[in-house]
Structures are given as C-alpha cells and as structure tokens.
Amino acid sequence: MTRRNISSGSHFEAAYGYSRAVVTGSQAFVSGTVGMNYATGTIDPYAAMQVRQIVINIEAALAQADFRRADIVQLTTYIAGAELMPAVGKALGEAFGDIRPANTVVVVGFPVPGVLVEISAVAVRG
C-alpha cells in the first residue's frame, strides 16, 4: 500500500513534523484543522464560523487526493468550552447533514489565541 502526504503549505507542518492529511489506499486521515482562513490569515471570533472554515480547509486537503466531504466517516471535534457545543453542533449539522459521520467532541485548552474549534477527520472512498 502506498502512502501519500498532503500539505496545506502551512509552515507548521514542516516545523512540527506532520502532514495536513495522509492518504493510504482508500483512506484519508486529516490532521486537526483549525478555522484559519489561509487567504487572509485570520480566524473568525465565532465558533460556528470557525467550523465553516474548518470544513472548507478539510475539503481542500481531501480534494488533493480526490476525496469529497461525503467520504468523511469519522470526526474528532475539539472545542474550547462546553458552552460552545450548541453553536458548534448546529454548524456541524449544517455541514454534514445526511453524511452524518461518527463524531466525538472533547473540551480542551488551545495553545493558539482565538482558536475555539479544531477538527480531525477520517475519510474512506468506495
């Protein structure tokens, strides 16, 4: 089985020794992704908007390996506080609708100011 590393071009990937995604066969594993708009270098202050940008960022990584949002079967969602869950849950519901991947939500502390949500994903093709 071949392995393909996907990069978003973030300097953190090289500095911290990880890939945005790794593809092996029919599976893609997307690293924890924050709501950074890479075109503007900004992070929206609202959790729901961060989720929307995260989905865009995850889709961009998956597209490099010919995967789609509909191929996502599992998410791990990290949030900065339990009070964010209603907004995050609603945004996830809007983004994943009938796809309905498995999801685990964990409350964590983030080392980057302004980050409220981070999501990793597993996608399977076929």
C-alpha positions in Angstrom: 0.0 0.0 0.0 1.3 3.4 -0.9 1.3 6.4 1.4 0.9 10.0 0.2 1.4 13.0 2.4 -0.8 16.1 1.7 0.4 19.6 2.7 -1.6 22.8 3.0 1.6 24.8 2.8 1.5 25.8 6.4 4.9 26.4 7.9 3.8 24.5 11.0 3.6 21.2 9.1 7.4 21.2 8.4 8.3 22.8 11.7 6.2 20.3 13.8 6.7 17.2 11.6 3.2 16.5 10.4 1.1 16.5 7.2 -2.3 18.1 6.7 -3.5 14.7 5.6 -2.1 11.3 4.9 -3.7 9.0 2.3 -3.2 5.3 2.3 -5.2 3.2 -0.2 -8.9 4.1 0.1 -8.5 6.1 3.3 -7.5 9.7 4.1 -6.6 10.9 7.6 -6.9 14.7 8.1 -4.9 16.3 10.9 -6.6 18.5 13.4 -7.6 21.5 11.4 -8.5 25.0 12.8 -10.6 27.7 11.2 -7.8 29.7 9.8 -8.7 31.4 6.5 -5.4 30.9 4.8 -6.1 33.6 2.2 -6.5 36.3 4.8 -4.5 34.8 7.7 -7.4 35.4 10.0 -9.6 33.3 12.4 -13.2 34.4 12.9 -14.1 35.0 16.6 -17.3 32.9 16.4 -17.2 29.1 16.8 -19.8 28.4 14.2 -17.8 30.4 11.6 -14.7 28.6 12.6 -16.5 25.3 11.9 -17.5 26.5 8.5 -13.9 27.5 7.6 -12.6 24.2 9.1 -14.9 22.3 6.7 -13.5 24.4 3.8 -9.9 23.6 4.9 -10.6 19.9 5.3 -12.3 19.7 1.9 -9.3 21.4 0.3 -7.0 18.8 1.8 -9.3 15.9 0.7 -9.6 17.3 -2.8 -5.9 17.0 -3.4 -6.4 13.2 -3.1 -9.8 13.1 -4.9 -11.9 12.6 -1.8 -15.0 14.6 -1.0 -16.9 15.7 2.1 -19.3 12.8 1.6 -16.4 10.4 2.1 -15.9 11.5 5.7 -16.8 8.7 8.1 -15.4 10.0 11.4 -14.7 13.3 13.0 -13.0 14.3 16.3 -14.1 17.7 17.3 -12.2 19.7 19.9 -13.8 22.8 21.5 -12.6 25.4 23.9 -15.6 25.1 26.3 -18.8 23.1 26.7 -20.8 26.3 26.2 -19.7 26.3 22.5 -21.4 23.0 21.8 -24.8 24.3 20.7 -23.2 26.6 18.1 -20.6 24.0 17.0 -23.2 21.2 16.9 -25.6 23.3 14.7 -22.7 24.2 12.3 -21.6 20.6 12.1 -25.2 19.6 11.4 -25.4 22.1 8.6 -22.1 21.0 7.1 -22.6 17.2 7.3 -26.4 16.8 7.1 -27.2 13.4 5.6 -23.5 12.3 5.7 -23.6 12.0 9.4 -20.1 10.8 10.2 -19.3 9.4 13.6 -18.1 12.2 15.9 -16.5 12.6 19.3 -16.4 16.0 21.0 -13.7 16.8 23.5 -13.3 20.0 25.6 -9.7 21.2 25.5 -7.4 24.2 26.0 -5.8 25.6 22.8 -2.3 27.0 22.7 -3.2 29.5 20.0 -5.3 32.6 20.9 -8.6 32.8 19.2 -8.9 29.2 18.3 -12.2 27.8 19.6 -12.6 24.7 17.5 -10.3 22.1 15.9 -11.5 19.1 13.9 -9.7 16.0 12.6 -11.3 13.7 10.0 -11.1 10.2 8.5 -12.5 9.7 5.0 -13.0 6.4 3.2 -13.6 6.1 -0.5 -15.7 3.4 -2.0 
